[in-house]
Each structure stands twice: as structure tokens, then as C-alpha cells.
Amino acid sequence: MSAENQQKNEHLGPENQQRGWFTRFLDTVEWLGNLLPHPVTLFAMFAGIVILASGIAGYFNVSVLDPRPGSEGQEIFVNSLMSGDGLRWMVSSLVKNFTGFPPLGVVLVAILGVGIAERSGLLEAMMRGMVMNASPRMVTVTVVFAGVVSNTASELGYVVLIPLAALIFHSLGRHPLAGLAAAFAGVSAGYSANLFIGTVDPLLAGFTTIAAQIIDPEYNVGPEMNWYFMFVSTFLIAVLGAFVTEKIVEPKLGKYNPDDMDPHADIEHDVSMDKLTPLERKGLVFAGLSFVALLGILALTVVPEWGVLRNQETGGVAGSPFLNGIVVFIFITFGIPGFVYGFVTKTMRNDRDVIDAMAASMSSMGLYIVLVFFAAQFVAFFAWTNFGTIMAVNGANFLQAINLTGPAVFVLFILMCAFVNLMLGSASAQWAVTAPIFVPMLMLVGYAPELIQAAYRIGDSVTNIITPMMSYFGLILAVAARYQKNLGIGTLISIMLPYSLIFLVGWVALFYVFVFVLGLPVGPGAATYYSLPVQ
């Protein structure tokens, strides 16, 4: 254990000091996470490893039998990037790998609309109105629910909702750390759940599409393909989060002692406790009306059989311009109500204010764009060398050999994703690494990419709140320390651990019942099972 962590644990009290195994586990997670380089460097290293490994595998003619129907007896060999063909391909494809990377464009377009809604104050007003108008009996479930919904603009949830929830609980005579924990659980452990399709959906769908095309070059996964399951998950997380807060966390914390508060903390000035002003309420009403009007116009293009955004060949919604262009509607349904709210509340008056909001949202994406450049190269290299196919075939053969091809395979997959998330907290970084391996592998044993992605999102979410590697963990720790001086990492994680465990069990159970008992699709037009195409 490091000297710093030892010093922190001296302030945790006898009960917490007895958790020797838990403290050692947390130290191990932190140590392993700190060994990892920056995600950008990580992808650059992975790309270099693929180049080197492909040269070695190509020299030894590593191959597998093609499992696709009609390809019996044919072998798939590793393509070496350390060859003339490989070098020519890398040089000619470097820019195309980046600009043609599916998650890049869709996320940037979506974030333009979200940026308008956030900069105008619409999202913050919605969040404040939801939480501060909740009755004392419903405040806990409302806080968790608001946290989940805030994932549309996740930074807002961390920066505004979590401090606000702690302050509201304190004002109600409840333990402020219980409010903080409830909000943190909703925002972070419920990260993938939401009532709306947000920026994370096209981001993950882009990686899933690339991975699925290793097996089926024509396969496409849309941003809406997990919406049904994530919509239902929102209510599950809200209920479970309220249960854990009121039945486990709050009783364990006990009655709050104001003497524990940091005397230097100026909590009242950290976040606004003011209720919505009449002007803000008016802005929300007009923004809501504009949103309903947009939905009405959109319905006219999709619901009637003559709808112009239906599939013109089949007449259905599946494969329609509406679903293929869902990111456009994310942009519109955030952008227009955001401007309407800003115009009414006078936070936005003209086109320049809208442009400034979109420019600000783009400027915050600089690191993401750099990350995407290197992630795109790694994914493209991995696919061109045939490493993805070879590893998927070998993995699928292993699963079939041990007879682990039923729904139980998803329990192990979710647990693996949850464990990896302890060290690699970025949803996009983790999925960029694991999707090219596990999506083709599970496709080969008969499951659709949309279903695999939904399972991944469970594992990627539930352990966010118990890893110091999560990017906002330091911020949450700082807010918590204002209410309990000398609070350490171990104490905060021990508070959040029940949420992580209960969410994991409950979410996996919902996944099994939703998909395998009720037979429901995880999203509009999403398949559950997959059959290999005949060559």
C-alpha cells in the first residue's frame, strides 16, 4: 500500500480499517490503472503491436478454416502489414481510416445539437426543475432518475446534479453523502441507460458496425438499436438506486454530524439551490412545445404508410432513412428546443449565439478527435490483417468445445467488461479494443451484434462508480470531502460498492428476462440471433 493511501486510511475509523482485503483490492486496481498509458498512447501502441504481430504471424502462415457456409475447406490467413502490400495499404488508407470511421461523424453531428441545448441552459434547467420540485417522499428516486437522464450531457450530471443532490439531502435533514451517492449512481453506474438516444449510442454503434463487418461486410448497427432495452433500464436503475440509497447506504451512514463538514467549504455558493424562475419555467414550456411540434412533424414522415422517411422499397420502418439518419434527429430535437429556451430566457438572441454554442461543443471534442484517429488505425489494422476473424473463430470454437454458447455466455462477457472497466474507464476506448474480438466471436456462436453491444453497456456502466480511474472520480471525491473532512478513496468506494453490485445483478436479470424469456428486441428492428451468410 502506498504511503498516501496509508495516510488516508488512518482517518477512516476502526470499522473501515478492518477492511484489509478491500483496501488491498482498491490499491491493486489503482496501481494497475496507473500502469496504463493515456488512451491515445494506448491505441498507438496497439496499432504498433498489430503491425509487428502480423509480420510474425504472416511469416509462420497462421490461419483458420473459414466457418462461413459455402466456404468449407477454405483457409483465412493473416495478412502481414510488414510486407510490400501491407505498407502500400497503410500509406494509402491512413486518412481514409480516420475520415471514414463511423463513430467520428455521427458523434460530432449529435454533439452540435446537444451543445446548443446545454449552452442555452435548457438541460440544467430541466435537471434542476426535476430534482427540486420532487416531493420529499420521491426525492431519492427522482435524483437517481435525473442522474440517468443527465447522461445525454454527462458532464452536466457530474458538475451540477451531484453537488445539488448532496445539498438537497442536507437541506432535508438527510445525510448529504447519501444524496451524492444516489446522484453519482444514476449518472455514472446508470451511464448507458436513458429515455432518449444520446451521443453515446452512435459512438458505440460505430465501433460495433466495424467489428460486425469483420464477419459480415454488409452488416450495419444503427444508434437506435439498443433504445428499447435502455429505455426500460432507466426505470430499473432509478428504482434500484433509490432502494440501495434508502435501505443500505443511508442507514449505514447514520445521522449526519455537521461537525464533520469541512469548515473551509463554501457549499451554498458551489451550486445554485434556487428554484426555477418564472422566466425559466416559461422557457421550459416553449421548449417543450417546440419538442412536441418536432415529434409531430417527424411522425408524419414515418407513421403513415406514405411517410417520406419510410423505406421506399419495403414500405416499412426497418432500413428506412428515418433510422439510418437518426443522428440528424438527435441534432434537431436538441438544437431547436435548446434555441427556443435560450431565446425565451434571453441566453440566446441570434444566430451568432447558436454558432458560439456549437463551436464551444466542438472545441471540447479535441481530445476525442485525436483519440479517434489512433483508434481508427488500430481497428482498421486489426481488420485488414484478419486478426479479428482468426481470434473470433478460435474463441467461438473454444466456447462450442466447452458447450458455453447459451445465454450464460453473456454473464461472463458482462463480468469481463465490468472488470476491464475498472482499469480502462473510457466507454469508447474499451469498446474499440474489445469489440473487434468479442462481437465477431459471439456472432459466430449465433448472437446479433446489437445484443452483444447491449450486454457490453451493462458491464461498462456498473463499475464506473468504484474505480479511481473514472475521469470524474476526483471531482466526486472533492465534493464528498466538503461534507466529511478527511474522507478517503476507500470510504467513497465502500459507499458506492452496494450500488455497483445491486445494479450488476438487477441489470443482468433484466437483460435475461427481456431478451431470452420475453423474446423482446433490444431496439427497433434489432435482431437477437445471427446466422452466417452463405458465400
VOGU-3710 file (C-alpha; in Angstrom, 3 decimals, decimal comma):
1> msaenqqkne> 0,000/0,000/0,000  1,302/3,449/-0,843  2,173/5,907/1,917  -0,512/8,250/0,597  -3,239/5,606/0,851  -1,941/4,507/4,269  -2,278/8,086/5,498  -5,803/8,307/4,079  -6,863/5,079/5,789  -5,776/6,396/9,192
11> hlgpenqqrg> -8,778/8,733/9,064  -11,367/6,102/8,141  -12,135/4,794/11,646  -11,857/1,262/13,110  -14,701/-0,203/11,063  -13,199/0,812/7,736  -9,644/-0,059/8,789  -10,752/-3,670/9,283  -11,424/-3,979/5,541  -7,859/-5,003/4,781
21> wftrfldtve> -8,717/-7,158/1,769  -10,924/-4,478/0,272  -8,286/-1,792/0,693  -5,674/-4,008/-0,927  -8,044/-4,685/-3,808  -8,591/-0,967/-4,357  -4,851/-0,327/-4,209  -4,310/-3,057/-6,811  -6,947/-1,574/-9,128  -5,409/1,875/-8,761
31> wlgnllphpv> -1,909/0,515/-9,363  -2,970/-1,418/-12,475  -4,860/1,587/-13,808  -1,875/3,848/-13,298  0,274/1,436/-15,307  -1,865/2,097/-18,365  -0,731/4,961/-20,596  -3,070/7,652/-21,909  -5,794/6,088/-24,131  -4,344/7,863/-27,188
41> tlfamfagiv> -0,917/6,377/-26,476  -2,572/3,034/-25,775  -4,160/2,891/-29,234  -0,931/3,976/-30,903  0,847/1,137/-29,072  -1,888/-1,335/-30,032  -1,561/-0,330/-33,690  2,203/-0,878/-33,493  1,699/-4,277/-31,841  -0,704/-5,320/-34,622
51> ilasgiagyf> 1,895/-4,362/-37,248  4,628/-6,376/-35,520  2,389/-9,351/-34,696  1,044/-9,516/-38,250  4,592/-9,766/-39,578  5,379/-12,656/-37,250  2,044/-14,439/-37,873  2,359/-13,896/-41,633  5,854/-15,411/-41,628  4,513/-18,576/-39,948
61> nvsvldprpg> 1,361/-18,673/-42,158  -1,064/-18,568/-39,230  -4,590/-19,384/-40,412  -8,009/-20,813/-39,508  -10,683/-22,606/-41,512  -13,370/-20,241/-42,819  -16,547/-21,080/-40,820  -18,996/-19,442/-43,234  -21,390/-21,665/-45,179  -20,164/-22,295/-48,706
71> segqeifvns> -16,528/-21,773/-47,703  -15,822/-25,271/-46,407  -12,156/-26,187/-46,593  -11,002/-22,635/-47,313  -8,454/-21,065/-45,001  -8,197/-17,483/-43,744  -4,553/-16,373/-43,416  -3,049/-13,440/-41,549  -2,201/-10,528/-43,848  1,166/-9,064/-42,900
81> lmsgdglrwm> 1,484/-5,310/-42,537  5,256/-5,814/-42,597  5,179/-6,547/-46,305  5,074/-4,543/-49,517  1,301/-4,964/-49,792  0,863/-4,055/-46,142  2,987/-0,915/-46,364  1,189/0,237/-49,520  -2,183/-0,359/-47,861  -1,222/1,570/-44,705
91> vsslvknftg> 0,082/4,573/-46,644  -2,941/4,770/-48,927  -5,536/4,091/-46,192  -4,337/6,173/-43,238  -6,534/9,200/-43,976  -9,485/7,101/-45,119  -9,332/5,025/-41,930  -9,764/8,257/-39,955  -12,314/10,180/-42,025  -14,385/7,086/-42,764
101> fpplgvvlva> -14,507/5,954/-39,127  -18,269/5,654/-38,379  -18,255/6,986/-34,784  -16,466/10,191/-35,797  -19,050/11,974/-37,931  -22,165/10,816/-36,104  -20,875/11,868/-32,685  -19,746/15,284/-33,927  -23,119/15,945/-35,565  -25,033/14,865/-32,458
111> ilgvgiaers> -22,870/16,939/-30,124  -23,690/20,094/-32,125  -27,341/19,858/-31,123  -26,589/18,821/-27,543  -24,196/21,770/-27,287  -26,979/24,234/-28,123  -29,295/22,732/-25,504  -26,544/22,744/-22,893  -25,181/26,238/-23,608  -28,658/27,805/-23,590
121> glleammrgm> -29,279/26,432/-20,086  -32,100/24,090/-21,131  -30,542/20,886/-19,815  -29,548/22,404/-16,480  -32,993/23,939/-16,013  -34,664/20,603/-16,753  -32,417/18,858/-14,247  -32,917/21,481/-11,521  -36,657/21,562/-12,072  -36,940/17,793/-11,927
131> vmnasprmvt> -34,981/17,371/-8,685  -36,000/20,470/-6,735  -39,714/20,054/-7,425  -39,778/16,453/-6,251  -41,731/15,684/-3,065  -39,671/14,551/-0,032  -41,024/11,005/-0,488  -39,953/10,908/-4,130  -36,707/12,869/-3,917  -34,413/9,816/-3,849
141> vtvvfagvvs> -35,847/8,067/-6,897  -36,062/11,433/-8,685  -32,382/12,149/-8,028  -31,317/8,774/-9,448  -33,702/9,126/-12,384  -32,412/12,628/-13,143  -28,871/11,271/-12,998  -29,636/8,648/-15,618  -31,372/11,136/-17,909  -28,497/13,609/-17,500
151> ntaselgyvv> -26,254/11,179/-19,390  -27,351/12,980/-22,539  -24,875/15,618/-21,384  -22,890/13,619/-18,828  -20,623/16,456/-17,701  -23,672/18,390/-16,573  -24,702/15,491/-14,365  -21,322/15,343/-12,659  -20,818/19,087/-12,305  -24,372/20,199/-11,446
161> liplaalifh> -26,589/17,328/-10,305  -24,259/15,544/-7,876  -23,396/18,625/-5,765  -27,049/19,711/-5,985  -28,304/16,320/-4,733  -25,935/16,416/-1,734  -27,153/19,915/-0,876  -30,833/18,952/-1,206  -30,416/15,925/1,083  -28,611/18,140/3,600
171> slgrhplagl> -31,422/20,710/3,489  -33,960/17,926/4,167  -32,062/16,768/7,252  -30,750/13,661/5,493  -27,133/12,637/5,098  -25,630/14,668/2,225  -23,352/11,808/1,187  -26,455/9,684/0,581  -27,709/12,296/-1,879  -24,305/12,473/-3,511
181> aaafagvsag> -24,175/8,684/-3,782  -27,675/8,447/-5,282  -26,871/11,029/-7,950  -23,447/9,529/-8,651  -25,037/6,093/-9,074  -27,575/7,421/-11,568  -25,122/9,497/-13,594  -22,248/7,019/-13,693  -23,380/3,462/-12,856  -26,505/4,013/-14,961
191> ysanlfigtv> -24,448/5,598/-17,727  -25,823/3,599/-20,661  -29,484/3,751/-19,675  -31,598/6,659/-20,911  -35,035/7,613/-22,161  -33,517/9,251/-25,219  -30,953/8,314/-27,825  -27,878/10,327/-26,938  -24,321/10,823/-28,119  -23,067/7,535/-26,629
201> dpllagftti> -25,424/5,499/-28,852  -23,928/6,436/-32,248  -20,457/6,270/-30,705  -20,809/2,639/-29,628  -22,838/1,676/-32,703  -19,996/2,834/-34,942  -17,496/0,546/-33,225  -19,993/-2,331/-33,281  -20,600/-1,880/-37,005  -16,886/-2,055/-37,781
211> aaqiidpeyn> -16,497/-5,167/-35,626  -19,560/-6,873/-37,149  -18,265/-6,228/-40,665  -15,269/-8,448/-39,910  -17,728/-11,336/-40,288  -20,434/-9,754/-42,448  -19,227/-6,793/-44,575  -22,810/-5,620/-45,186  -23,856/-5,506/-41,524  -24,827/-2,141/-40,053
221> vgpemnwyfm> -25,741/-1,245/-36,458  -27,731/1,964/-36,017  -27,662/4,277/-32,974  -31,228/3,280/-32,102  -30,519/-0,444/-31,855  -30,415/-0,571/-28,019  -33,111/2,013/-27,339  -35,904/-0,312/-26,107  -33,670/-2,032/-23,580  -32,013/1,185/-22,397
231> fvstfliavl> -35,415/2,907/-22,044  -36,655/0,148/-19,721  -33,291/0,081/-17,929  -33,760/3,725/-16,921  -36,649/2,826/-14,624  -34,865/-0,242/-13,258  -31,797/1,816/-12,314  -33,973/4,534/-10,739  -35,821/2,004/-8,565  -32,716/0,010/-7,618
241> gafvtekive> -30,765/3,202/-6,907  -33,492/4,503/-4,589  -33,682/1,118/-2,831  -29,920/0,954/-2,220  -29,829/4,564/-1,016  -32,682/4,274/1,483  -32,233/0,670/2,662  -28,454/0,198/2,612  -26,368/3,357/2,173  -28,316/5,863/4,286
251> pklgkynpdd> -28,760/3,550/7,315  -25,062/2,678/7,137  -24,060/6,353/7,062  -26,309/7,131/10,032  -27,325/10,589/11,181  -25,192/13,334/9,731  -22,984/15,243/12,133  -22,481/18,859/10,961  -19,125/18,866/12,760  -17,841/16,518/10,019
261> mdphadiehd> -18,186/19,270/7,434  -15,030/20,881/6,118  -15,002/24,312/7,816  -13,458/25,861/4,694  -16,179/24,552/2,341  -18,488/27,216/0,914  -21,106/24,736/-0,202  -24,016/27,114/-0,731  -22,062/29,001/-3,379  -20,874/25,900/-5,214
271> vsmdkltple> -24,233/25,135/-6,787  -27,493/27,025/-7,154  -30,310/25,970/-4,818  -32,669/28,491/-6,365  -35,922/27,171/-7,746  -36,760/27,852/-11,359  -37,638/31,455/-12,060  -40,872/32,322/-13,914  -38,766/33,112/-16,990  -37,041/29,732/-16,823
281> rkglvfagls> -40,392/27,988/-16,453  -41,689/29,886/-19,461  -38,600/28,856/-21,405  -39,165/25,200/-20,499  -42,808/25,398/-21,604  -41,932/26,841/-25,005  -39,021/24,429/-25,421  -41,395/21,571/-24,610  -43,943/22,810/-27,134  -41,275/23,033/-29,827
291> fvallgilal> -40,158/19,488/-28,986  -43,723/18,178/-29,283  -44,148/20,021/-32,591  -40,954/18,439/-33,916  -42,167/14,991/-32,859  -45,470/15,628/-34,618  -43,769/16,639/-37,852  -41,433/13,664/-37,614  -44,363/11,313/-37,012  -45,980/12,492/-40,247
301> tvvpewgvlr> -42,883/11,386/-42,138  -42,741/7,930/-40,547  -46,076/6,717/-39,146  -48,345/6,864/-42,264  -47,728/4,284/-44,965  -46,994/7,143/-47,368  -44,413/8,667/-44,991  -41,480/10,030/-46,977  -38,913/8,746/-44,468  -40,115/5,131/-44,561
311> nqetggvags> -38,243/2,521/-46,543  -39,373/3,267/-50,094  -38,735/-0,307/-51,251  -40,475/-2,266/-48,475  -42,791/0,398/-47,078  -41,594/-0,417/-43,555  -39,551/1,426/-40,948  -36,711/-1,100/-40,875  -33,854/0,095/-43,061  -35,601/3,432/-43,589
321> pflngivvfi> -33,957/6,858/-43,972  -35,515/7,671/-40,600  -33,485/5,028/-38,783  -30,398/5,476/-40,913  -30,454/9,210/-40,218  -31,354/9,082/-36,531  -28,336/11,255/-35,665  -29,852/14,085/-37,698  -32,939/13,950/-35,483  -30,806/13,943/-32,329
331> fitfgipgfv> -29,241/17,157/-33,612  -32,616/18,747/-34,442  -34,530/17,670/-31,318  -31,827/19,055/-29,031  -30,833/22,054/-31,103  -34,230/23,645/-31,824  -35,740/23,331/-28,310  -32,376/24,489/-26,949  -32,520/27,657/-29,045  -36,197/28,231/-28,207
341> ygfvtktmrn> -35,385/28,029/-24,490  -32,393/30,318/-24,923  -34,422/32,856/-26,926  -37,205/32,975/-24,332  -34,795/33,248/-21,379  -32,533/35,653/-23,296  -29,455/33,428/-23,057  -29,536/33,197/-26,865  -30,663/36,035/-29,075  -29,365/35,412/-32,570
351> drdvidamaa> -27,537/33,097/-34,918  -24,130/34,087/-33,518  -25,107/32,763/-30,080  -26,096/29,453/-31,668  -22,853/29,318/-33,623  -20,843/30,088/-30,468  -22,636/27,259/-28,643  -21,870/24,778/-31,406  -18,264/25,971/-31,616  -17,863/25,545/-27,860
361> smssmglyiv> -19,196/21,989/-28,053  -16,786/21,235/-30,910  -13,820/22,689/-29,034  -14,481/20,261/-26,189  -14,159/17,340/-28,630  -10,490/17,940/-29,490  -9,190/15,061/-27,374  -11,911/12,765/-28,725  -10,876/13,523/-32,320  -7,233/12,751/-31,534
371> lvffaaqfva> -8,303/9,523/-29,814  -10,432/8,543/-32,808  -7,501/8,995/-35,212  -5,415/6,379/-33,438  -8,366/4,137/-32,575  -9,390/4,137/-36,246  -5,913/2,992/-37,289  -5,874/0,203/-34,712  -9,334/-1,066/-35,697  -8,537/-0,873/-39,424
381> ffawtnfgti> -5,187/-2,630/-38,976  -6,840/-5,323/-36,872  -9,478/-5,982/-39,536  -7,136/-5,890/-42,573  -4,689/-8,355/-41,045  -7,559/-10,826/-40,362  -6,579/-10,980/-36,685  -10,177/-10,206/-35,744  -11,543/-13,106/-37,768  -8,901/-15,570/-36,602
391> mavnganflq> -9,312/-14,690/-32,920  -13,108/-14,765/-33,266  -13,090/-18,207/-34,898  -10,735/-19,655/-32,298  -12,752/-18,091/-29,485  -16,043/-19,366/-30,901  -14,576/-22,849/-31,327  -13,472/-22,773/-27,687  -16,934/-21,713/-26,489  -18,513/-24,508/-28,517
401> ainltgpavf> -15,988/-27,028/-27,211  -16,882/-26,245/-23,598  -20,577/-26,002/-24,525  -20,863/-22,355/-23,441  -22,992/-20,954/-26,225  -26,246/-20,286/-24,343  -27,346/-17,129/-22,537  -24,833/-17,834/-19,744  -22,055/-16,666/-22,070  -23,380/-13,128/-21,656
411> vlfilmcafv> -22,985/-13,276/-17,873  -19,272/-13,985/-18,286  -18,993/-11,352/-21,023  -20,639/-8,700/-18,827  -18,422/-9,598/-15,866  -15,335/-9,359/-18,079  -16,386/-5,912/-19,343  -17,097/-4,759/-15,787  -13,627/-5,866/-14,661  -11,824/-4,253/-17,606
421> nlmlgsasaq> -13,766/-1,056/-16,906  -12,025/-0,803/-13,534  -8,752/-0,107/-15,332  -9,935/1,396/-18,641  -12,799/3,716/-17,776  -13,493/5,239/-21,200  -16,526/3,596/-22,841  -15,265/4,304/-26,348  -11,694/3,193/-25,611  -12,756/-0,086/-24,028
431> wavtapifvp> -15,246/-0,942/-26,786  -12,753/-0,027/-29,520  -10,385/-2,627/-28,045  -12,856/-5,389/-27,174  -15,490/-5,102/-29,924  -13,260/-6,390/-32,772  -12,679/-9,560/-30,746  -15,949/-10,302/-28,963  -18,525/-9,081/-31,491  -17,285/-11,462/-34,251
441> mlmlvgyape> -16,748/-14,238/-31,701  -20,294/-14,110/-30,355  -21,693/-13,641/-33,863  -20,094/-16,966/-34,776  -21,943/-18,706/-31,933  -25,226/-17,195/-33,115  -25,855/-13,817/-31,448  -26,539/-10,488/-33,143  -24,165/-7,514/-32,724  -26,954/-5,326/-31,327
451> liqaayrigd> -27,465/-7,793/-28,466  -23,725/-8,055/-27,788  -23,464/-4,264/-27,612  -26,364/-4,073/-25,123  -24,616/-6,602/-22,880  -21,364/-4,657/-23,107  -23,098/-1,477/-21,984  -24,162/-3,134/-18,723  -20,612/-4,166/-17,824  -19,192/-0,834/-18,941
461> svtniitpmm> -21,561/1,108/-16,654  -21,871/-0,660/-13,318  -18,245/-0,379/-12,168  -17,755/3,289/-13,125  -18,524/4,342/-9,549  -15,946/2,105/-7,842  -12,843/2,820/-9,882  -10,481/5,734/-9,234  -9,675/5,556/-12,977  -13,056/7,118/-13,852
471> syfglilava> -12,297/10,624/-15,124  -14,724/12,395/-12,765  -13,871/10,348/-9,681  -11,555/13,040/-8,295  -14,298/15,652/-8,661  -16,804/13,475/-6,766  -14,260/12,811/-4,036  -13,655/16,555/-3,661  -17,399/17,267/-3,315  -17,804/14,454/-0,766
481> aryqknlgig> -14,849/15,718/1,292  -16,664/19,026/1,840  -19,270/17,188/3,904  -16,897/14,737/5,588  -13,407/16,108/6,098  -10,506/13,674/5,618  -12,712/11,348/3,569  -10,556/8,979/1,510  -10,929/6,996/-1,707  -11,672/3,770/0,162
491> tlisimlpys> -14,585/5,297/2,064  -16,191/6,713/-1,076  -15,849/3,430/-2,946  -17,250/1,464/0,004  -20,306/3,756/-0,101  -20,742/3,156/-3,831  -19,999/-0,588/-3,865  -23,575/-1,682/-2,956  -24,919/0,239/-5,963  -22,419/-1,457/-8,247
501> liflvgwval> -23,286/-4,960/-7,018  -27,072/-4,472/-6,962  -27,070/-2,782/-10,380  -24,983/-5,607/-11,830  -27,297/-8,350/-10,548  -30,508/-6,471/-11,368  -29,394/-5,347/-14,819  -28,187/-8,817/-15,824  -31,503/-10,272/-14,625  -33,423/-7,679/-16,670
511> fyvfvfvlgl> -31,274/-8,485/-19,707  -32,021/-12,209/-19,402  -35,765/-11,741/-18,875  -36,110/-9,035/-21,531  -34,237/-10,942/-24,237  -34,447/-14,654/-23,513  -37,700/-15,011/-21,539  -39,920/-12,390/-23,148  -38,132/-12,549/-26,508  -38,135/-8,772/-26,943
521> pvgpgaatyy> -35,711/-6,969/-29,268  -33,233/-4,605/-27,607  -34,081/-1,881/-30,113  -36,198/-1,039/-33,184  -35,513/-3,689/-35,782  -32,679/-5,183/-33,695  -32,061/-8,892/-34,108  -31,339/-11,226/-31,206  -29,760/-14,070/-33,123  -27,433/-14,138/-36,110
531> slpvq> -26,831/-16,671/-38,876  -23,756/-16,619/-41,076  -24,466/-15,587/-44,672  -23,872/-18,158/-47,388  -20,821/-17,329/-49,502
//
